[in-house]
Structures are given as structure tokens and as C-alpha cells.
Amino acid sequence: MSDLDEDSDYKDDDADRDKGKGDIKNSIKSRKAFQMAINDKSVPPAIMRLSRIANVILLCLMALAIADYSIHFTQLKSTIVNYEVIGNSYLRIAELQKVCFNVRTMIMLNERI
């Protein structure tokens, strides 16, 4: 029994060594593949598609921003014009009140004289 146990121990050691050599070869192969992937300068198609989609989304956002700005700008111009119209109406009312005051003053001066 002891001879069988020793033979199995040697077989296990040999299997471990072969396994270790296989791991080293696999790691060297994977390292080479990794270095080749790093040194590869071509852009993957998925990245190119993502880049194009990002550019389209950016263009859409820019178009929306320009449209929003133009709408707000026209509304602001309209609001400014409306404030000017309101200011002119106040000036017109003030002038009318001055005219009414001057007319009353003239009427009162004529009645006393």
C-alpha cells in the first residue's frame, strides 16, 4: 500500500507541475494578447457608434437650447415693449392731468376777475 501511495504522490506532483506550466503558458499568452489589445490603435465599432450617438444627442441639445433662447428673447423683447407702452400711457395720463389742472386754474382766474 505504501508503494501505491508514493506512486500517487509522484503523479500528483507531476500533475501539479504540468498544471503550473500550463498556467504560466496561459498567463504569457493572455499577457501577450493583452499587450496586443493595448497597442492596437483601431477604435472598436461600439465606441464609434457611441461617439456618433453622443454627437447626435449633443446637436439635438444645442438645437433645443438655441430654440429656447430665441423664444425667451422674443418674449423678453415683447415684455420690454409692453413696459414702454405702459410707461407712455402713464406719461399721457400725467399730461392730461396737467392740462386739466391748467384749464381749471384758468377758469378760476376768469371767474374772479
Stockholm file with secondary structure:
# STOCKHOLM 1.0

chainA/1-113         MSDLDEDSDYKDDDADRDKGKGDIKNSIKSRKAFQMAINDKSVPPAIMRLSRIANVILLCLMALAIADYSIHFTQLKSTIVNYEVIGNSYLRIAELQKVCFNVRTMIMLNERI
#=GR chainA/1-113 SS CHHHHHHHHHHHHHHHHHHHHHHHHHHHHHHHHHHHHHHCCCCCHHHHHHHHHHHHHHHHHHHHHHHHHHHHHHHHHHHHHHHHHHHHHHHHHHHHHHHHHHHHHHHHHHHHC
#=GC SS_cons         CHHHHHHHHHHHHHHHHHHHHHHHHHHHHHHHHHHHHHHCCCCCHHHHHHHHHHHHHHHHHHHHHHHHHHHHHHHHHHHHHHHHHHHHHHHHHHHHHHHHHHHHHHHHHHHHC
//
